[in-house]
Amino acid sequence: MPVRGKTAGNAGKGSKWIGKVRRRRIYARDGHRCIYCGMLAERLTLDHLIPRSAGGTNTTENLLTACMGCNRDRGNRPVTEFAPAAAFRILAAITAPLPELQR
């Protein structure tokens, strides 16, 4: 398994690598719940369906809402290995259009 350095991917950028509105729209698309465990969490993160270390991008279709625990535990493992039961939720999420946010 590849080892990620401190400068790999989006590391060290905090939440600045994605705009606030786009981040909130992805959270809304995923129901403000972790796509893997379904937990409604206060501190959500964005996880890459295809990890950046494996050539994944920051496109909306490659970003999923995850709780901090699941994002950390998954690491660079394929989703099918980490959470095979979440496959239908993930497919529904990445194919759904992003909702418009109310102001």
C-alpha angles and dihedrals in degrees: 000000000000117000117229119222126212091264098046121118113328095340114141094016096097111200094328095094091077131038119255095238094050091047092051091048091053090049089050092048089054093046094249087283135116107265090216106045100014093232118154099229134186094213109048127175135195117247127195114239088208105033117241088237088061094049098274120153137216093251118135091246090058096049124086134178113250136170114244093253096053093043090052094043094048094054109161096333117126114260090239089061097041101042114002091165090062094061095104093047090049094049090049091049099049093046096046118096116246111260121239112248121233115233 
